[in-house]
Amino acid sequence: MVVQAGDRKQYVQFLSKGLVGVDAKTGAFLWRYKEVAKGMAQIPTPVARDGYVYGGAMDVGGGLVRLKQDGGGVVAEQVYFVRGLPNGIGGAMLVGDYLYGTEDAKERLVAVEFTTGKVMWQTESLGIGSIAYADDFLYVHGAKGDVALVEATPEGYREKGHFTPPAQPTRRRQGPYPEKAWSYPVIANGRLYIRDIGTLWAYDIKAGR
């Protein structure tokens, strides 16, 4: 993703040794944030806004850095690193001043104040999963196949709907664990697309129909 820090545009990516930033014009290395490499894998896409970048350490927690120009370079100053914040494979969505995503270790959906890391609410209703946002709502695709519509508000968990798509695919076992649904929900042209192990469902969600 592209992030602006002062007058310097940079590419930010999550690598095996942490979050890194490189100059968008020259490709020169600018900074690295190692705290989010504490987890078992570096998978979630970073979330960035206004010079702040968030990353999740899988099964551990989440951290936020503030990018600051330092002479001819850029430094990543840690704002917080807190256990239990969004860090799952299914990513996180920034809506207004709040971050929403799933946390793997305790299998829950979490709402967090972006700039402070303060947890606003948490729920185990759907467990872990992937997340998308549109028109004030979170569309959550649970790892076990269920789908939930949740109001994107820091005031509390407000579920507006919950269903299991029909004709669920057979989940093979991978060692001691069954396969899970990791595909992100996709919203386009008034339709919600859910994909899971060779199966695709499409739902008309356009208002007024």
PyMOL commands that set and color helices and strands:
alter all, ss='L'
color gray80, all
select helices_A, chain A and resi 35-37
alter helices_A, ss='H'
color red, helices_A
select strands_A, chain A and resi 2-5+8-15+18-23+29-33+47-49+52-57+61-70+73-83+92-95+98-103+108-113+119-123+129-134+137-142+147-151+159-163+173-174+177-178+186-188+191-196+199-204
alter strands_A, ss='S'
color yellow, strands_A
deselect
rebuild
show_as cartoon
